[in-house]
Amino acid sequence: MRKLLIVGLAIAAIFASTLPLAAQGSSSLGVFGGLAVPGRDTTHLQGDGKASFNWGFFVNLPLLQTFNIVPSAELYKFDAANATDFDLAFKFIVPLPRFSVFAGVSPGLTSVGETTDMHIAGLAGASVKLVSNVDAFFQAKYAYILDSDKNTGVTHLQAGVLFNF
C-alpha cells in the first residue's frame, strides 16, 4: 500500500508539472520554519508531546488561479528521533488584492527512524505580498498519522517566504 501511495504521488507530481500554468498564477518555491508538536505514542512511534523546530520547502504548481498542487518536504523531531514528512497538498486559494488565504488537504508519508507511515493532513493559512515576486506566508497543519492499530497526530505551525517565478 505504501509503495502504491509513493507511486501515485510521483505520478500526480509529474502530471501536474506538464499541465499549462494558469494565466493568473505562477509557479513558486517556498521555504519555511516553525514548530512541530507530535501527539501520543503509537505502536511504532514514541511521541513526547514536546515542540521541536521544523523546517522544509515546497513548490506551488498552479492548475487554476484558485487551485494549486503542492509537493513538499519537512523535517522535525518526533521525541528523540528525526522525522520527515513528504506531502502532496491540494490547496484551494481565495486571492485578494494584497494577500490570499488558503485551505487544503495533504496526503503523504511520515518517516520516523525505521518506521514509515501514511498520513492525511488538513492545512490553512495566508500569504501576504511583500514585493513583486516575494510573499510571506503563515500556515497551520494537522497531520493524522496512520500507524497500525494506534494513530496519532502532529501539529505544525509554520511561517516562511515564497519566491514567485
Rosetta blueprint (number, residue, H / E / L):
1 M L
2 R H
3 K H
4 L H
5 L H
6 I H
7 V H
8 G H
9 L H
10 A H
11 I H
12 A H
13 A H
14 I H
15 F H
16 A H
17 S H
18 T H
19 L L
20 P L
21 L L
22 A L
23 A L
24 Q L
25 G L
26 S L
27 S L
28 S E
29 L E
30 G E
31 V E
32 F E
33 G E
34 G E
35 L E
36 A E
37 V E
38 P E
39 G L
40 R L
41 D L
42 T L
43 T L
44 H L
45 L L
46 Q L
47 G L
48 D L
49 G L
50 K L
51 A L
52 S E
53 F E
54 N E
55 W E
56 G E
57 F E
58 F E
59 V E
60 N E
61 L E
62 P E
63 L E
64 L E
65 Q L
66 T L
67 F E
68 N E
69 I E
70 V E
71 P E
72 S E
73 A E
74 E E
75 L E
76 Y E
77 K E
78 F E
79 D L
80 A L
81 A E
82 N E
83 A E
84 T E
85 D E
86 F E
87 D E
88 L E
89 A E
90 F E
91 K E
92 F E
93 I E
94 V E
95 P E
96 L L
97 P L
98 R L
99 F E
100 S E
101 V E
102 F E
103 A E
104 G E
105 V E
106 S E
107 P E
108 G E
109 L E
110 T E
111 S E
112 V E
113 G L
114 E L
115 T E
116 T E
117 D E
118 M E
119 H E
120 I E
121 A E
122 G E
123 L E
124 A E
125 G E
126 A E
127 S E
128 V E
129 K E
130 L E
131 V E
132 S L
133 N L
134 V E
135 D E
136 A E
137 F E
138 F E
139 Q E
140 A E
141 K E
142 Y E
143 A E
144 Y E
145 I E
146 L E
147 D L
148 S L
149 D L
150 K L
151 N L
152 T E
153 G E
154 V E
155 T E
156 H E
157 L E
158 Q E
159 A E
160 G E
161 V E
162 L E
163 F E
164 N E
165 F L
